[in-house]
């Protein structure tokens, strides 16, 4: 299941981000003025993740986008309450369960974890295991570990620069993160959080237990997060380009 999930994200990332490669980004504009807001409901955007900046709730309509922020805006830390709010929104957003069902279906077709069996019972077990990975991973990497380690769980978009530099930046944020003090450090929350969930997976993956399987699940979860950050980095560009093309087509049709 783990390899299937990562392969699916790689394929989706390549397909969805590719349209942006023909478009270079403009020079970085001056940053917006800072807004000192740290508690939910006190001036944050509708998702509660960053003051003064509105992000889509879902990238591509299905990928939860609640922890995405604009890296060009002066940094302001968020409270532990907001960290848990972000994790809650990412976890219980309905499209994530549809994606989980799709990955469980692919796992069923490839007979991943054969001890789960086939038929409805096998699918239900795979869906439950995938959902457990997803939900526990969200809370461990976005709320619990960031709170304990004083790290910021948000992904801060680079926004400007070449496609190559922005892709490299997005992928490497699983290694580098912001701290609550505004500095940067190794992303301990990402690795310790996913590693903890991967270790817990030994309880419900009968065919994939032990150190090697745990490390594989950890790597797959981290890899999936890296790819999702690439999608979130370029989603506004893809959306803007798509709508621009759509409006031009509509205008031509009207003429």
DRENTOR-390064 format. One line per field, with one value per atom (N, C-alpha, C): residue number from 1; residue in one letter; atom name; x, y, z. Coordinates in steps of 0.2 Angstrom, whole numbers, plus 5000, padded with zeros to 4 digits. Layout:
BEGIN
n: (NUM,...) $
res: (A,...) $
atom: (CA,...) $
px: (X,...) $
py: (Y,...) $
pz: (Z,...) $
This chain:
BEGIN
n: (1,1,1,2,2,2,3,3,3,4,4,4,5,5,5,6,6,6,7,7,7,8,8,8,9,9,9,10,10,10,11,11,11,12,12,12,13,13,13,14,14,14,15,15,15,16,16,16,17,17,17,18,18,18,19,19,19,20,20,20,21,21,21,22,22,22,23,23,23,24,24,24,25,25,25,26,26,26,27,27,27,28,28,28,29,29,29,30,30,30,31,31,31,32,32,32,33,33,33,34,34,34,35,35,35,36,36,36,37,37,37,38,38,38,39,39,39,40,40,40,41,41,41,42,42,42,43,43,43,44,44,44,45,45,45,46,46,46,47,47,47,48,48,48,49,49,49,50,50,50,51,51,51,52,52,52,53,53,53,54,54,54,55,55,55,56,56,56,57,57,57,58,58,58,59,59,59,60,60,60,61,61,61,62,62,62,63,63,63,64,64,64,65,65,65,66,66,66,67,67,67,68,68,68,69,69,69,70,70,70,71,71,71,72,72,72,73,73,73,74,74,74,75,75,75,76,76,76,77,77,77,78,78,78,79,79,79,80,80,80,81,81,81,82,82,82,83,83,83,84,84,84,85,85,85,86,86,86,87,87,87,88,88,88,89,89,89,90,90,90,91,91,91,92,92,92,93,93,93,94,94,94,95,95,95,96,96,96,97,97,97,98,98,98,99,99,99,100,100,100,101,101,101,102,102,102,103,103,103,104,104,104,105,105,105,106,106,106,107,107,107,108,108,108,109,109,109,110,110,110,111,111,111,112,112,112,113,113,113,114,114,114,115,115,115,116,116,116,117,117,117,118,118,118,119,119,119,120,120,120,121,121,121,122,122,122,123,123,123,124,124,124,125,125,125,126,126,126,127,127,127,128,128,128,129,129,129,130,130,130,131,131,131,132,132,132,133,133,133,134,134,134,135,135,135,136,136,136,137,137,137,138,138,138,139,139,139,140,140,140,141,141,141,142,142,142,143,143,143,144,144,144,145,145,145,146,146,146,147,147,147,148,148,148,149,149,149,150,150,150,151,151,151,152,152,152,153,153,153,154,154,154,155,155,155,156,156,156,157,157,157,158,158,158,159,159,159,160,160,160,161,161,161,162,162,162,163,163,163,164,164,164,165,165,165,166,166,166,167,167,167,168,168,168,169,169,169,170,170,170,171,171,171,172,172,172,173,173,173,174,174,174,175,175,175,176,176,176,177,177,177,178,178,178,179,179,179,180,180,180,181,181,181,182,182,182,183,183,183,184,184,184,185,185,185,186,186,186,187,187,187,188,188,188,189,189,189,190,190,190,191,191,191,192,192,192,193,193,193,194,194,194,195,195,195,196,196,196,197,197,197,198,198,198,199,199,199,200,200,200,201,201,201,202,202,202,203,203,203,204,204,204,205,205,205,206,206,206,207,207,207,208,208,208,209,209,209,210,210,210,211,211,211,212,212,212,213,213,213,214,214,214,215,215,215,216,216,216,217,217,217,218,218,218,219,219,219,220,220,220,221,221,221,222,222,222,223,223,223,224,224,224,225,225,225,226,226,226,227,227,227,228,228,228,229,229,229,230,230,230,231,231,231,232,232,232,233,233,233,234,234,234,235,235,235,236,236,236,237,237,237,238,238,238,239,239,239,240,240,240,241,241,241,242,242,242,243,243,243,244,244,244,245,245,245,246,246,246,247,247,247,248,248,248,249,249,249,250,250,250,251,251,251,252,252,252,253,253,253,254,254,254,255,255,255) $
res: (X,X,X,X,X,X,X,X,X,X,X,X,X,X,X,X,X,X,X,X,X,X,X,X,X,X,X,X,X,X,X,X,X,X,X,X,X,X,X,X,X,X,X,X,X,X,X,X,X,X,X,X,X,X,X,X,X,X,X,X,X,X,X,X,X,X,X,X,X,X,X,X,X,X,X,X,X,X,X,X,X,X,X,X,X,X,X,X,X,X,X,X,X,X,X,X,X,X,X,X,X,X,X,X,X,X,X,X,X,X,X,X,X,X,X,X,X,X,X,X,X,X,X,X,X,X,X,X,X,X,X,X,X,X,X,X,X,X,X,X,X,X,X,X,X,X,X,X,X,X,X,X,X,X,X,X,X,X,X,X,X,X,X,X,X,X,X,X,X,X,X,X,X,X,X,X,X,X,X,X,X,X,X,X,X,X,X,X,X,X,X,X,X,X,X,X,X,X,X,X,X,X,X,X,X,X,X,X,X,X,X,X,X,X,X,X,X,X,X,X,X,X,X,X,X,X,X,X,X,X,X,X,X,X,X,X,X,X,X,X,X,X,X,X,X,X,X,X,X,X,X,X,X,X,X,X,X,X,X,X,X,X,X,X,X,X,X,X,X,X,X,X,X,X,X,X,X,X,X,X,X,X,X,X,X,X,X,X,X,X,X,X,X,X,X,X,X,X,X,X,X,X,X,X,X,X,X,X,X,X,X,X,X,X,X,X,X,X,X,X,X,X,X,X,X,X,X,X,X,X,X,X,X,X,X,X,X,X,X,X,X,X,X,X,X,X,X,X,X,X,X,X,X,X,X,X,X,X,X,X,X,X,X,X,X,X,X,X,X,X,X,X,X,X,X,X,X,X,X,X,X,X,X,X,X,X,X,X,X,X,X,X,X,X,X,X,X,X,X,X,X,X,X,X,X,X,X,X,X,X,X,X,X,X,X,X,X,X,X,X,X,X,X,X,X,X,X,X,X,X,X,X,X,X,X,X,X,X,X,X,X,X,X,X,X,X,X,X,X,X,X,X,X,X,X,X,X,X,X,X,X,X,X,X,X,X,X,X,X,X,X,X,X,X,X,X,X,X,X,X,X,X,X,X,X,X,X,X,X,X,X,X,X,X,X,X,X,X,X,X,X,X,X,X,X,X,X,X,X,X,X,X,X,X,X,X,X,X,X,X,X,X,X,X,X,X,X,X,X,X,X,X,X,X,X,X,X,X,X,X,X,X,X,X,X,X,X,X,X,X,X,X,X,X,X,X,X,X,X,X,X,X,X,X,X,X,X,X,X,X,X,X,X,X,X,X,X,X,X,X,X,X,X,X,X,X,X,X,X,X,X,X,X,X,X,X,X,X,X,X,X,X,X,X,X,X,X,X,X,X,X,X,X,X,X,X,X,X,X,X,X,X,X,X,X,X,X,X,X,X,X,X,X,X,X,X,X,X,X,X,X,X,X,X,X,X,X,X,X,X,X,X,X,X,X,X,X,X,X,X,X,X,X,X,X,X,X,X,X,X,X,X,X,X,X,X,X,X,X,X,X,X,X,X,X,X,X,X,X,X,X,X,X,X,X,X,X,X,X,X,X,X,X,X,X,X,X,X,X,X,X,X,X,X,X,X,X,X,X,X,X,X,X,X,X,X,X,X,X,X,X,X,X,X,X,X,X,X,X,X,X,X,X,X,X,X,X,X,X,X,X,X,X,X,X,X,X,X,X,X,X,X,X,X,X) $
atom: (N,CA,C,N,CA,C,N,CA,C,N,CA,C,N,CA,C,N,CA,C,N,CA,C,N,CA,C,N,CA,C,N,CA,C,N,CA,C,N,CA,C,N,CA,C,N,CA,C,N,CA,C,N,CA,C,N,CA,C,N,CA,C,N,CA,C,N,CA,C,N,CA,C,N,CA,C,N,CA,C,N,CA,C,N,CA,C,N,CA,C,N,CA,C,N,CA,C,N,CA,C,N,CA,C,N,CA,C,N,CA,C,N,CA,C,N,CA,C,N,CA,C,N,CA,C,N,CA,C,N,CA,C,N,CA,C,N,CA,C,N,CA,C,N,CA,C,N,CA,C,N,CA,C,N,CA,C,N,CA,C,N,CA,C,N,CA,C,N,CA,C,N,CA,C,N,CA,C,N,CA,C,N,CA,C,N,CA,C,N,CA,C,N,CA,C,N,CA,C,N,CA,C,N,CA,C,N,CA,C,N,CA,C,N,CA,C,N,CA,C,N,CA,C,N,CA,C,N,CA,C,N,CA,C,N,CA,C,N,CA,C,N,CA,C,N,CA,C,N,CA,C,N,CA,C,N,CA,C,N,CA,C,N,CA,C,N,CA,C,N,CA,C,N,CA,C,N,CA,C,N,CA,C,N,CA,C,N,CA,C,N,CA,C,N,CA,C,N,CA,C,N,CA,C,N,CA,C,N,CA,C,N,CA,C,N,CA,C,N,CA,C,N,CA,C,N,CA,C,N,CA,C,N,CA,C,N,CA,C,N,CA,C,N,CA,C,N,CA,C,N,CA,C,N,CA,C,N,CA,C,N,CA,C,N,CA,C,N,CA,C,N,CA,C,N,CA,C,N,CA,C,N,CA,C,N,CA,C,N,CA,C,N,CA,C,N,CA,C,N,CA,C,N,CA,C,N,CA,C,N,CA,C,N,CA,C,N,CA,C,N,CA,C,N,CA,C,N,CA,C,N,CA,C,N,CA,C,N,CA,C,N,CA,C,N,CA,C,N,CA,C,N,CA,C,N,CA,C,N,CA,C,N,CA,C,N,CA,C,N,CA,C,N,CA,C,N,CA,C,N,CA,C,N,CA,C,N,CA,C,N,CA,C,N,CA,C,N,CA,C,N,CA,C,N,CA,C,N,CA,C,N,CA,C,N,CA,C,N,CA,C,N,CA,C,N,CA,C,N,CA,C,N,CA,C,N,CA,C,N,CA,C,N,CA,C,N,CA,C,N,CA,C,N,CA,C,N,CA,C,N,CA,C,N,CA,C,N,CA,C,N,CA,C,N,CA,C,N,CA,C,N,CA,C,N,CA,C,N,CA,C,N,CA,C,N,CA,C,N,CA,C,N,CA,C,N,CA,C,N,CA,C,N,CA,C,N,CA,C,N,CA,C,N,CA,C,N,CA,C,N,CA,C,N,CA,C,N,CA,C,N,CA,C,N,CA,C,N,CA,C,N,CA,C,N,CA,C,N,CA,C,N,CA,C,N,CA,C,N,CA,C,N,CA,C,N,CA,C,N,CA,C,N,CA,C,N,CA,C,N,CA,C,N,CA,C,N,CA,C,N,CA,C,N,CA,C,N,CA,C,N,CA,C,N,CA,C,N,CA,C,N,CA,C,N,CA,C,N,CA,C,N,CA,C,N,CA,C,N,CA,C,N,CA,C,N,CA,C,N,CA,C,N,CA,C,N,CA,C,N,CA,C,N,CA,C,N,CA,C,N,CA,C,N,CA,C,N,CA,C,N,CA,C,N,CA,C,N,CA,C,N,CA,C,N,CA,C,N,CA,C,N,CA,C,N,CA,C,N,CA,C,N,CA,C,N,CA,C,N,CA,C,N,CA,C,N,CA,C,N,CA,C,N,CA,C,N,CA,C,N,CA,C,N,CA,C,N,CA,C,N,CA,C,N,CA,C,N,CA,C,N,CA,C,N,CA,C,N,CA,C,N,CA,C,N,CA,C,N,CA,C,N,CA,C,N,CA,C,N,CA,C) $
px: (5004,5000,5004,5010,5014,5017,5020,5023,5018,5012,5006,5004,5004,5002,5007,5013,5018,5019,5018,5018,5012,5006,5001,5002,5005,5006,5012,5016,5022,5018,5014,5011,5006,5002,4998,5002,5008,5012,5014,5017,5020,5015,5009,5003,5001,5000,4997,5001,5008,5013,5016,5016,5019,5017,5010,5008,5011,5014,5017,5024,5027,5034,5036,5030,5031,5031,5030,5029,5034,5038,5043,5039,5041,5038,5041,5037,5040,5044,5047,5052,5048,5051,5048,5046,5039,5037,5038,5038,5039,5034,5036,5032,5026,5021,5015,5017,5014,5016,5013,5017,5015,5009,5005,5000,5000,5001,5002,4996,4994,4989,4991,4989,4991,4986,4980,4974,4969,4965,4960,4955,4952,4946,4948,4954,4956,4960,4957,4960,4963,4963,4966,4961,4964,4960,4955,4950,4945,4947,4953,4956,4959,4960,4964,4971,4974,4981,4986,4984,4989,4985,4987,4983,4985,4979,4980,4981,4981,4982,4976,4973,4967,4970,4970,4972,4966,4966,4961,4961,4955,4954,4957,4956,4958,4962,4968,4972,4969,4968,4965,4958,4955,4948,4948,4953,4953,4959,4964,4970,4969,4968,4968,4973,4972,4977,4977,4975,4974,4980,4986,4992,4997,4994,4998,4998,5004,5004,5009,5009,5013,5019,5025,5031,5034,5030,5033,5030,5025,5022,5027,5028,5032,5030,5034,5032,5029,5024,5021,5019,5021,5020,5012,5011,5004,5004,4998,4998,4997,4998,4997,4989,4985,4978,4977,4980,4980,4983,4988,4992,4987,4983,4978,4972,4971,4965,4967,4973,4975,4975,4978,4978,4970,4966,4959,4956,4957,4954,4957,4964,4967,4964,4963,4961,4954,4949,4942,4939,4943,4941,4938,4932,4929,4933,4936,4940,4946,4949,4954,4952,4945,4943,4941,4940,4939,4945,4951,4957,4959,4958,4960,4956,4950,4946,4949,4952,4955,4961,4966,4972,4971,4965,4964,4961,4958,4956,4962,4967,4973,4977,4977,4980,4977,4970,4966,4968,4969,4970,4977,4982,4989,4990,4984,4985,4990,4991,4995,4993,4997,4995,4990,4992,4988,4984,4986,4983,4976,4975,4969,4964,4966,4961,4958,4953,4950,4942,4939,4932,4931,4924,4923,4927,4928,4931,4939,4942,4949,4949,4944,4944,4943,4939,4938,4944,4948,4954,4959,4960,4964,4962,4956,4954,4955,4954,4955,4962,4966,4974,4976,4974,4976,4973,4967,4964,4968,4970,4974,4980,4984,4990,4989,4984,4983,4981,4976,4974,4979,4982,4987,4993,4995,5000,4999,4993,4991,4992,4989,4990,4997,5001,5007,5012,5011,5016,5014,5007,5005,5003,5002,4999,5004,5004,5007,5015,5018,5026,5028,5024,5026,5025,5020,5019,5024,5026,5031,5038,5039,5046,5046,5041,5041,5042,5039,5040,5034,5034,5028,5027,5021,5019,5017,5016,5014,5019,5016,5021,5020,5026,5027,5029,5024,5026,5031,5036,5041,5038,5033,5029,5033,5039,5043,5049,5052,5058,5056,5062,5061,5057,5055,5051,5056,5062,5067,5068,5069,5071,5065,5059,5053,5051,5052,5052,5056,5063,5068,5066,5064,5062,5056,5051,5045,5047,5051,5053,5057,5062,5066,5063,5057,5054,5052,5053,5052,5058,5064,5070,5071,5068,5069,5062,5062,5055,5057,5051,5052,5051,5054,5052,5048,5045,5040,5044,5050,5054,5056,5054,5055,5061,5065,5071,5070,5075,5074,5078,5076,5079,5077,5081,5079,5071,5068,5061,5060,5061,5060,5053,5048,5041,5039,5042,5040,5042,5049,5052,5050,5049,5047,5040,5036,5029,5027,5030,5029,5032,5038,5041,5037,5034,5030,5024,5020,5015,5017,5022,5025,5026,5029,5030,5024,5019,5012,5009,5011,5008,5010,5015,5016,5010,5006,5000,4995,4994,4989,4991,4997,4999,5003,4999,5001,5007,5007,5012,5018,5018,5024,5025,5029,5031,5039,5041,5049,5052,5058,5062,5062,5063,5063,5057,5051,5044,5043,5045,5044,5047,5054,5057,5054,5052,5049,5042,5038,5032,5034,5039,5041,5043,5048,5050,5044,5039,5034,5029,5028,5024,5028,5034,5038,5038,5039,5039,5033,5027,5020,5019,5022,5021,5025,5031,5036,5032,5029,5026,5019,5016,5010,5012,5018,5020,5022,5024,5025,5019,5014,5007,5004,5005,5003,5007,5013,5017,5015,5013,5011,5003,4999,4992,4990,4992,4989,4991,4997,4999,4995,4994,4990,4983,4980,4973,4973,4978,4978,4978,4983,4984,4977,4974,4968,4963,4962,4956,4957,4964,4965,4964,4966,4964,4957,4953,4946,4943,4945,4942,4943,4949,4951,4947,4946,4941,4934,4932,4925,4924,4929,4929,4929,4933,4933,4927,4923,4917,4912,4912,4907,4908,4914,4915,4912) $
py: (4994,5000,5006,5006,5012,5014,5009,5011,5013,5010,5012,5019,5021,5028,5033,5031,5036,5036,5031,5031,5035,5034,5038,5046,5048,5055,5057,5053,5055,5056,5052,5052,5059,5060,5066,5072,5072,5078,5080,5075,5076,5078,5076,5077,5084,5086,5092,5098,5097,5103,5104,5099,5100,5106,5108,5114,5121,5121,5127,5128,5123,5123,5128,5129,5134,5141,5143,5149,5151,5156,5159,5163,5164,5168,5175,5180,5187,5188,5194,5195,5196,5195,5195,5202,5203,5209,5211,5217,5219,5215,5213,5209,5214,5210,5214,5216,5221,5223,5217,5216,5211,5212,5207,5208,5203,5206,5202,5199,5193,5189,5182,5179,5172,5168,5170,5166,5165,5159,5158,5163,5165,5170,5177,5179,5186,5188,5188,5191,5187,5180,5175,5175,5172,5170,5165,5163,5159,5152,5150,5144,5144,5150,5151,5150,5150,5148,5154,5160,5165,5172,5177,5183,5187,5189,5194,5190,5183,5179,5174,5173,5169,5163,5157,5151,5147,5143,5139,5133,5131,5126,5119,5118,5112,5114,5111,5112,5106,5109,5104,5102,5105,5103,5097,5093,5087,5087,5090,5090,5095,5093,5098,5103,5109,5114,5119,5117,5121,5123,5120,5122,5125,5127,5131,5138,5142,5149,5152,5159,5163,5164,5162,5163,5170,5174,5181,5186,5184,5188,5187,5193,5193,5187,5183,5178,5180,5177,5177,5170,5169,5162,5161,5154,5153,5149,5149,5146,5138,5135,5128,5126,5130,5129,5129,5134,5134,5128,5125,5119,5114,5113,5108,5109,5115,5117,5115,5116,5114,5107,5103,5096,5093,5096,5094,5095,5101,5102,5098,5097,5092,5085,5083,5076,5075,5079,5078,5081,5083,5086,5080,5081,5075,5072,5076,5073,5068,5069,5065,5058,5057,5050,5047,5051,5049,5046,5050,5048,5042,5042,5036,5030,5030,5025,5023,5028,5026,5022,5024,5021,5014,5013,5006,5002,5005,5001,4999,5003,5001,4996,4997,4992,4985,4985,4979,4975,4979,4977,4974,4977,4974,4969,4968,4963,4964,4971,4973,4970,4968,4965,4959,4954,4948,4946,4946,4944,4947,4953,4957,4953,4949,4946,4950,4947,4951,4952,4954,4956,4962,4963,4969,4969,4963,4963,4965,4963,4965,4972,4975,4982,4986,4984,4988,4988,4983,4982,4987,4987,4991,4999,5000,5007,5009,5005,5007,5008,5004,5005,5011,5013,5019,5025,5025,5030,5031,5026,5027,5030,5028,5031,5039,5040,5047,5051,5049,5053,5054,5048,5049,5053,5052,5056,5063,5065,5073,5075,5072,5075,5075,5069,5069,5074,5075,5080,5087,5088,5095,5098,5094,5097,5094,5088,5086,5087,5084,5085,5093,5097,5104,5108,5106,5109,5107,5101,5099,5102,5102,5104,5111,5115,5122,5123,5119,5120,5122,5125,5128,5122,5120,5114,5117,5123,5125,5125,5124,5124,5131,5135,5142,5142,5143,5143,5148,5146,5151,5156,5154,5159,5161,5163,5166,5162,5163,5160,5155,5151,5147,5140,5137,5130,5126,5125,5121,5123,5129,5131,5131,5132,5131,5124,5119,5112,5110,5112,5110,5112,5118,5121,5117,5116,5112,5105,5102,5095,5095,5100,5100,5103,5105,5107,5101,5095,5090,5089,5092,5092,5099,5104,5111,5114,5117,5120,5126,5130,5136,5134,5138,5137,5142,5141,5147,5153,5153,5159,5163,5160,5163,5160,5156,5154,5147,5144,5137,5132,5126,5120,5114,5108,5102,5100,5097,5096,5090,5090,5085,5082,5087,5085,5080,5082,5078,5071,5070,5063,5059,5063,5059,5058,5062,5061,5055,5055,5050,5043,5044,5038,5034,5038,5036,5032,5035,5032,5026,5026,5020,5014,5016,5011,5008,5012,5010,5005,5006,5002,4995,4993,4986,4983,4986,4983,4981,4985,4983,4982,4981,4978,4971,4966,4959,4957,4959,4957,4961,4967,4972,4974,4970,4972,4972,4975,4975,4982,4982,4988,4990,4986,4987,4990,4987,4989,4996,4997,5003,5009,5008,5013,5014,5009,5010,5014,5013,5017,5024,5025,5032,5036,5032,5035,5037,5033,5034,5039,5040,5045,5052,5052,5058,5060,5055,5056,5059,5056,5059,5066,5068,5075,5079,5077,5081,5082,5077,5078,5082,5082,5086,5093,5095,5101,5104,5100,5102,5104,5100,5102,5108,5109,5115,5121,5121,5126,5129,5124,5127,5127,5125,5125,5132,5137,5144,5146,5144,5145,5142,5135,5131,5134,5135,5138,5145,5149,5155,5154,5150,5149,5145,5141,5137,5142,5146,5151,5156,5158,5163,5160,5154,5150,5149,5148,5147,5153,5159,5166,5168,5166,5168,5164,5157,5153,5156,5157,5160,5166,5171,5177,5176,5171,5170,5167,5163,5160,5165,5170,5175,5180,5181,5185,5181) $
pz: (5000,5000,5000,5004,5004,4998,4994,4988,4983,4983,4978,4980,4986,4988,4985,4986,4984,4976,4973,4966,4963,4966,4964,4965,4970,4971,4966,4964,4960,4953,4951,4944,4944,4950,4950,4950,4953,4953,4946,4943,4936,4931,4932,4927,4929,4935,4937,4937,4938,4938,4932,4927,4921,4917,4917,4913,4915,4921,4924,4921,4918,4916,4910,4907,4901,4903,4910,4912,4917,4916,4921,4926,4932,4937,4937,4938,4938,4944,4944,4950,4956,4962,4969,4970,4972,4974,4981,4983,4990,4994,5000,5005,5008,5009,5012,5020,5022,5029,5034,5040,5044,5048,5050,5055,5061,5066,5072,5075,5073,5075,5076,5082,5084,5086,5087,5090,5085,5085,5080,5081,5075,5075,5076,5076,5077,5071,5065,5059,5054,5056,5051,5045,5040,5034,5036,5031,5033,5035,5033,5035,5042,5045,5051,5051,5045,5045,5044,5041,5040,5040,5043,5043,5036,5033,5027,5021,5021,5015,5015,5009,5008,5004,5006,5002,5001,4995,4993,4999,5001,5006,5003,4996,4993,4987,4986,4980,4975,4969,4964,4966,4971,4973,4977,4978,4982,4988,4987,4991,4997,5003,5009,5009,5009,5009,5014,5020,5026,5029,5028,5031,5026,5021,5016,5018,5017,5019,5014,5013,5008,5012,5009,5011,5010,5006,5005,5010,5014,5019,5026,5029,5035,5040,5043,5047,5053,5055,5062,5064,5070,5073,5074,5075,5077,5083,5087,5093,5093,5098,5098,5096,5098,5096,5089,5085,5078,5075,5078,5075,5075,5081,5081,5077,5076,5071,5064,5062,5055,5054,5059,5059,5058,5062,5062,5055,5052,5046,5040,5041,5036,5036,5043,5044,5042,5044,5043,5037,5032,5026,5022,5019,5016,5010,5006,5000,5002,5008,5010,5011,5012,5013,5006,5002,4995,4992,4993,4991,4994,5001,5005,5002,5000,4997,4990,4986,4980,4981,4986,4987,4990,4994,4996,4991,4986,4980,4976,4975,4971,4975,4981,4986,4985,4984,4984,4977,4972,4965,4965,4968,4968,4974,4978,4983,4988,4990,4995,5002,5006,5012,5011,5008,5006,5012,5018,5024,5025,5022,5023,5019,5014,5010,5004,5001,4995,4997,4992,4994,4998,5001,5004,5011,5014,5020,5019,5014,5013,5011,5007,5006,5012,5016,5023,5027,5027,5031,5028,5022,5018,5019,5019,5020,5027,5032,5039,5040,5037,5038,5035,5029,5025,5029,5032,5035,5042,5045,5051,5050,5045,5043,5042,5038,5036,5042,5046,5052,5057,5059,5064,5062,5056,5053,5053,5051,5051,5058,5063,5070,5073,5071,5074,5071,5064,5061,5061,5062,5061,5068,5073,5079,5085,5086,5092,5092,5087,5087,5086,5082,5081,5088,5092,5098,5103,5104,5108,5106,5100,5097,5096,5096,5095,5087,5083,5076,5073,5067,5063,5058,5058,5054,5047,5046,5039,5034,5027,5022,5019,5019,5016,5009,5005,4997,4996,4991,4989,4984,4980,4976,4970,4971,4965,4964,4957,4956,4950,4948,4942,4945,4940,4941,4945,4943,4946,4954,4955,4962,4966,4964,4968,4969,4964,4965,4971,4970,4975,4982,4982,4989,4992,4988,4990,4993,4989,4991,4998,4998,5004,5010,5010,5016,5021,5019,5023,5027,5025,5029,5033,5031,5034,5035,5041,5043,5047,5048,5052,5060,5064,5071,5073,5079,5082,5083,5084,5085,5078,5073,5066,5063,5066,5063,5059,5057,5053,5057,5056,5059,5055,5057,5054,5055,5051,5052,5056,5062,5067,5067,5067,5068,5062,5056,5050,5051,5053,5053,5060,5065,5071,5071,5069,5068,5064,5058,5053,5055,5058,5061,5066,5071,5076,5073,5068,5065,5061,5058,5055,5059,5065,5070,5073,5074,5076,5071,5065,5059,5060,5064,5065,5069,5072,5075,5070,5064,5060,5053,5051,5045,5046,5046,5047,5043,5037,5032,5032,5035,5035,5042,5045,5052,5052,5057,5059,5056,5057,5056,5049,5045,5037,5035,5037,5035,5038,5044,5047,5044,5042,5039,5032,5028,5022,5022,5027,5028,5030,5034,5036,5030,5026,5019,5015,5014,5010,5012,5019,5021,5020,5021,5020,5013,5009,5001,4999,5002,5000,5002,5008,5010,5006,5003,4999,4992,4990,4983,4984,4989,4990,4991,4994,4994,4987,4983,4976,4973,4974,4971,4974,4981,4984,4982,4980,4978,4971,4967,4960,4959,4963,4962,4960,4964,4962,4955,4953,4946,4941,4942,4938,4937,4943,4943,4939,4940,4937,4929,4927,4920,4917,4921,4918,4917,4922,4922,4917,4916,4910,4903,4903,4896,4895,4901,4901,4899,4902,4900,4893,4890,4884,4879,4880,4876,4876,4882,4882,4879,4879,4875,4868,4866,4858,4856,4860,4858,4858,4862,4862,4856,4854,4848,4842) $
